Structures are given as C-alpha cells and as structure tokens.
Amino acid sequence: MDEQLSIPKPIFEFKSVSKLFPGVRALDDVNLQLFPGEVLALVGENGAGKSTLLRLLSGDYQADHGSMEFAGEVVAFTTPAASHAAGVRVIYQEPEILADQSVAENIFVGELPRRFGSVVDWKTLYINAQASLDRLGVGAVVSPRTRASQLSTAQRQIIEIARAIKSNVKVLALDEPTSSLSEDDSSHLFNIVEQFRKSGVGIIYVSHRLPEILKLADRIAIMRDGCLIAVKRCSDTTESELVNLMVGRDLVRRFEHQSHIQPEVVLKVEQINTDRVHDISFDVHRGEVLGFAGLIGAGRTDVAKALFGEAKLISGKVFLDGKQIEVRSPKDAIRVGIGLSPEDRKREGLVLLRSVRENVTLVILKTLSRLRFVRQADEKKTVTDLIDRLRIKTPSMEQEVGKLSGGNQQKVVLARWLARRPKLLILDEPTRGIDVGAKAEIYKLIGEMAAQGIGVIFISSELPEVLGVSDRIIVMQNGRITGEMPASQATEESVLRLAMTEHLN
C-alpha cells in the first residue's frame, strides 16, 4: 500500500487522443503522461503532431476522440481562457507581442494594476515588470518602458516567456523557446526551467535541438505522423537513436558540402555603413556560400536588410556583377537580382492567409502575365514543379501557407526565389525552428542553388551548420566584421573567439 502511495500521479494526461483535419489525421490515439516536477521533451519532424498536441493543451483545439485529465480529473479546455484559468501556460515559437505597447504592458496584458478602479497604476506596473525581467536575467538590457516594436526577435521571445510565468503555473509548455535566443539567454531560460521543475511544475519542452534536450529533459516523447512512437528516458537514449525514431529512416550526413565557387564575383560590398553596421566590406563569388556568424545582435541581419533595401545606407558602395547598384527598397533589390529569406518568415517572408501558389509566384507575376492577365497554366506548372522538386508537403497548391509546418513554410520561401532565379540569395536563419529531416533538405537545396551559380549569403546562429554549409565564414560583433576564414579551417572555438572579441581599429 505504501509503495502504491509513493508512485507519483500525473499532473496532466492525454488518453487515446485523436485530432482530425480535412484529409489529415494530425493526432492518432496518443497516450502521454506529464508528471509534477518533470521536464518532458516533445520531439518529431515538422508535421509530426507536436503543435496540435500543444493546441489541445492550450484550448485552441478540442480533441475529436479521447480525453484529457488534469490533476486526476477529466477536463475539456474549450477556450484558451479555460486552460489559462487551470494554471496551464503554452508559449509558442512565434511571440504574440503587441507592438505598439510597452514591454511592461505586454507582460501584464489584461492584468494591468489599477488604482481607484480604472486608473492604471503605472508605477506598480513598471516595478512588477522589472521584477519579471530580472527573474529572467534580462532586466539590465530590456527596459519595462521600451516599446515592443523596438525589440529584437530574441527579446520578443523573452517577453512572451515573462508574460507566461509571472503568475501561478502548474503546467508550462515551451515551443522552441531557444530558437532565437543567444547562448547566454538560453542559459537564463534553463535556470528558470530548473526553478519551475523544483517547485513541482510539469514542463513540456518542444525543441529540435537534441543536445539541448538530452541535457535538460527527464524523458523524451518521440512523435511521427501524428503517432506517439516511443517515450525514452534521456539516460537511456542517444541523439542518433532519437533522429532515427523521429524520421523513421537513417539520415545521411547532414552536411555533404561540395564547393561550387566560380571565379566571377557576383557581389562586392565596399565600406557600407548604416545606423547599425560600420565599415562592412566583403565579396561573394558565383556559386559561393558565404556564412555569416556572430552572437544575436552582432549585425548580421542588419547587413542583410541593407543589401535588400530595408535599411538605409549612410555611405559605402555595392556592386552586382561589377556594376554599382543603388538599392533603396526591396523592389529595387528584386529587380536587380537580389533575394532575401528573412529571419522571421511568418511576419516578413510569407502571406500566411494566402495559398502556396500565391506565395511562390509573388515575385514572378509580371513574367507570368500577358496583357495584365496571369497565364494560369504556366503559373500552375511552375508551382507544381517546385512543390515536387522541394518536396513541399501540402494537400494542394491552394492550401493556406499558414497551415503548413515550419519546414514546409521555409521551403515555400525558397521556392519563391528559385522561381525568380536571383543572382544573390540571402538566407537569414533559414532552418530556425524546423526539424532535422527538413534541415537536411534545406542544406541540400542550398547546395543545388550554389551549383546553379547563385551566390548565397547564409546567416545562422547555429555554428555547426555555418561550418558545415559554408565555403567561407565572416564573423561579426557589435556591427563590425571581426574576422574572416575559410570554413575548412574554422572551428566552433575560433568562430566564437572572434564573435566575442571587441573590434580593434
């Protein structure tokens, strides 16, 4: 009897849960338990069912079959408010931030402290917000009074976390929480997770970063095609076994890099300056993959925006195919042959409510048109060929792109530029938040683009992939280039040293 009493009871449990969408079984008879004080990692390829499971937990979706139990009682979260009231918090990968409000207002949205019934108590609000930021270890760099529109992607993610954990939490689900965080910010997050674990909170942790999971989690639930394949204790498994369970096949080496560099220089940048980057000079050859490394905020994305016409050049020159160009807008960039896959694909790279077809052909409508009418047969053939070539998983080309998995959304962005055939393609964090199988396919596509003679600028916060994909690497810190080296001679240590060293004039 005593032994039975000592067995912990689940704080949350999915019992034979299934969820159907038109033409898709998103979840198929899933049984999964979460215990108090446990970190349960949830892994699987994009489209495996992880996000659907989180949306059942948050009350965004309801199960078609099966049930959920919270603290031993059957629950039906019919709305996010019901889930929230029970003490469940789900933090999604893409931060939901009110851009026109302050950091403090975002953290306490819907719960602003008030005086006399209706007057906002701003002093108390800022004090409480500062305490939340300090708890996450970012109080010295993010002010409660800062407008949210001025925050970086990483900072928006931190504010989303601060909002979720400020009150009583019993179950906390984190969806790719470190995908846009620096190593230091990630360490702060891990400390917060550890605090919640010790206080008895059940934590569901979704991530594609397997080394991170093996270090942080107690158990790992592996999903594939809507099914729960296995649940492993971290001490009883390996990264290789997890990958095999996730994809159902052995992956070839992730990085099969082959150089396609040609003698001709496609892009030459001479001492460009913006309000964020200083004296930037480099060149890109045809067929070259030029990697940009550095810590978050180093200026890599700012260089990309300057080249694509999203940031104003204060001084400097840019040459494409030997001719000086002036790019004052993205329209100018596209016209001369420069493409950009932005860091935040959902906010800046895709029209989520539009179809796959419309997103792919967005930048080639003029070439597909005659007398201002789109040649629909040519458009459909172009899109069909690219869907097949990139292996985009979609019910049809008319599917809303916002309903695709992250990896397939990224492929749609790449399909757009393959259709356009740019001279230079800038890829800013192209594998952020996508699974290992999709990453391998993205790496292969980058190689294929380089083989076609396209110059590629590859920006990533994951050093192994910068080293594995690039021909040459440029390292930035504080808006300046601190070093350059062939990828074949670079190591993670040598790149980090340059990324963390102050620029010397």
Buried (B, 14 or more C-beta within 10 A) or exposed (E): EEEEEEEEEBBBBBBEBBBBEEEBBBBBBBEBBBBBBBBBBBBBBBBBBBBBBBBBBBBBBEBEEBEBBBBEEEBEBEEBEBBBEBBBBBBBBBBEBEEEBBBBBBBBEEEBBEEEEEEEBBEBBBEBBBBBBEBBBBBEEBBBBBBBEEBBBBBBBBBBBBBBBBEEBBBBBBBBBBBBBBEEBBEBBBEBBEEBBEEEBBBBBBBBBBEBBBEBBBBBBBBBBBBBBBBBEBEEBEEEBBBBBBBEEEBEEBBEBEBBBEEEBBBBBBEBBBEBBBBBEBBBBBBBBBBBBBBBBBBBBBBBBBBBBBBEBEEBBBBBBEEEBEBEEBEBBBEBBBBBBBBBBBEBBBEBEBBBBBBBBBBBEEEBEEEEEEEEEBBEEBBEEBBEEBEBBBEEBEBBBEBBBBBBBBBBBBBBBBBBBBBBBBBBBBBBBBBBBBBBBBBBBBBBBBEEBBBBBBBBBBBEBBBBBBBBBBBBBBBBBBBEBEBEEBEEEBBBEBBBEEBEE
